Amino acid sequence: MSTAEGPLVPAGVSVRKPRHGDLFELMVDGLDERGDGLARMNEYEFTLRWALPGDRVRAKVLSRRRNAIEARVEAWLERSAQRVTPRCAHFGVCGGCTLQSLGYEQQLGHKQRHLERVFTAHGLDPAVLQPLVGSPEPWHYRGKMEFSFGNRRWRTERDDAAEDFALGLHVRDVYSKVVEVEQCSIQAEACNAILASLRREARERGLAPWDLRRHTGFLRHAVLRSSRSSGELLLNLVTAGEEFETVDAYLAAVRAAHPELTSAVQTVHTRAAYGALAGVERVVFGAGRIEEQLLGLRFEISAQSFFQAHVAQAERLFAALIEALALRGDDVVHDLYCGTGTITLLLARAAREAVGFELVEAAVENARASAVRNGIRNARFHAGDVLTAWAREADSARVLVVDPPRAGLHAGVLAQLKARGPERIGYIACNPSAGARDVAQLVAAGWKLTRAQGFDLFPHTPHVECLMVLERA
Ligand SMILES: C[S@@+](CC[C@H](N)C(=O)[O-])C[C@H]1O[C@@H](n2cnc3c(N)ncnc32)[C@H](O)[C@@H]1O
């Protein structure tokens, strides 16, 4: 067979170096860490958007870097048996839950294999990995969703509205466009109705949505937070200017339709750069915060504070961490990159003292307030860069917990860690690849990896969290 772009190369045939526009017939047999399909031919590895293991496709080469090829599916020759009908009407456009067309059990299988591959790539024994802990509630699990207003609405067959107003999520790969999200299946059900009212009232009042390219308009984001334990709902409306009276009237109308919305704040974010969290905050009504419980502790969550998005799964992950660390009552434990101190406070219950280290001052203030709220007197927090803040008292901890950002541990922190030699280390990796890289270094420096397990905190997305526990040999 040949096409305008060139001959179609059947599966398994030896090829010259693939070039842009070349067509291949491929059998997809895996997924990469972004959830894109993987197919192999000779020494080449193809990644294919939206393809699943078991799909047979005709694909066109978009780009090649050494042996890694990005290709686009031109025709679906055979559909994978693992495919399910996505629950969400916005699937395929929305940049949110991109794994939805894969059955949940298969998603877990993929995440487990991904962890095994990552361990192998970094010289760690994949046999240490226990079975991944899937979520018993893979829908409506998110305690926080950040929606965007936009004047570049993504038009689809089902949504061909002429107006330039959308409230929803960014389109995958087309960041400047917003897909109108009527129903988001991973946030609390009650938030969908609030989203609809926010949209209707904004349109009726002629409030201008944000223009991501020109940086004009008024309404930027609607961040909805819900508490699983208290049922409270908090809205953070992010605007480009003050116009307090306009916002008061707008949110009063939304509140009248939704008494279940317990509080709303307005964040004024005047800079062009994206960000729902930076800016001056004003409480419009209610307390300006909600309360959530996690493993029996009570946490106050304000509009700008970080909190675990999937509380039920975070509980499982933290319970496993605490069990594996087997703290003694006379232990001092340090929690590096502690955020709002959730883990520090949980550890404090089983230790002589728990000390959290965190860069963001506001998060540390939240952590201190939560300590008071829960009557925990043996927890302290330091605001500052872990690299310097921790060095001052690093010797005193027998047990250490690290939960770094996606990049993993800073090389300087890793060097300090090796030099100080805590007896036990609990490593929570939101990016298992960076985590396995750091853990491999600790293993080479004399620690033994005694436990490793994945936890699915973000069903229907490619993300997976990995707990690793090390003991000094
Ligand atoms: C994955 S979050 C940790 C969340 C926390 N364990 C919790 O459950 O709430 C990573 C944290 O590392 C902090 N961080 C990033 N770089 C840092 C640095 N150089 N020093 C200290 N903290 C840092 C971030 O502000 C963020 O709160």
PDBQT file of the ligand as one rigid body, heavy atoms in Angstrom, charges set to zero:
ROOT
HETATM    1  C1  LIG A 501       4.750  17.094  47.442  1.00  0.00    +0.000 C 
HETATM    2  S1  LIG A 501       4.632  18.518  48.398  1.00  0.00    +0.000 S 
HETATM    3  C2  LIG A 501       4.639  17.905  50.017  1.00  0.00    +0.000 C 
HETATM    4  C3  LIG A 501       3.270  17.772  50.594  1.00  0.00    +0.000 C 
HETATM    5  C4  LIG A 501       3.187  17.405  52.051  1.00  0.00    +0.000 C 
HETATM    6  N1  LIG A 501       3.975  16.258  52.400  1.00  0.00    +0.000 N 
HETATM    7  C5  LIG A 501       1.728  17.159  52.437  1.00  0.00    +0.000 C 
HETATM    8  O1  LIG A 501       1.291  16.016  52.462  1.00  0.00    +0.000 OA
HETATM    9  O2  LIG A 501       1.041  18.146  52.679  1.00  0.00    +0.000 OA
HETATM   10  C6  LIG A 501       6.268  19.176  48.251  1.00  0.00    +0.000 C 
HETATM   11  C7  LIG A 501       6.545  20.401  49.116  1.00  0.00    +0.000 C 
HETATM   12  O3  LIG A 501       7.899  20.766  48.980  1.00  0.00    +0.000 OA
HETATM   13  C8  LIG A 501       8.011  22.170  49.128  1.00  0.00    +0.000 C 
HETATM   14  N2  LIG A 501       9.347  22.561  48.635  1.00  0.00    +0.000 N 
HETATM   15  C9  LIG A 501       9.752  22.660  47.350  1.00  0.00    +0.000 A 
HETATM   16  N3  LIG A 501      11.050  23.000  47.284  1.00  0.00    +0.000 NA
HETATM   17  C10 LIG A 501      11.482  23.130  48.566  1.00  0.00    +0.000 A 
HETATM   18  C11 LIG A 501      12.724  23.457  49.150  1.00  0.00    +0.000 A 
HETATM   19  N4  LIG A 501      13.790  23.728  48.406  1.00  0.00    +0.000 N 
HETATM   20  N5  LIG A 501      12.828  23.490  50.492  1.00  0.00    +0.000 NA
HETATM   21  C12 LIG A 501      11.734  23.223  51.254  1.00  0.00    +0.000 A 
HETATM   22  N6  LIG A 501      10.530  22.881  50.753  1.00  0.00    +0.000 NA
HETATM   23  C13 LIG A 501      10.392  22.841  49.431  1.00  0.00    +0.000 A 
HETATM   24  C14 LIG A 501       6.808  22.666  48.358  1.00  0.00    +0.000 C 
HETATM   25  O4  LIG A 501       6.460  23.972  48.748  1.00  0.00    +0.000 OA
HETATM   26  C15 LIG A 501       5.743  21.630  48.712  1.00  0.00    +0.000 C 
HETATM   27  O5  LIG A 501       4.995  22.052  49.841  1.00  0.00    +0.000 OA
ENDROOT
TORSDOF 0
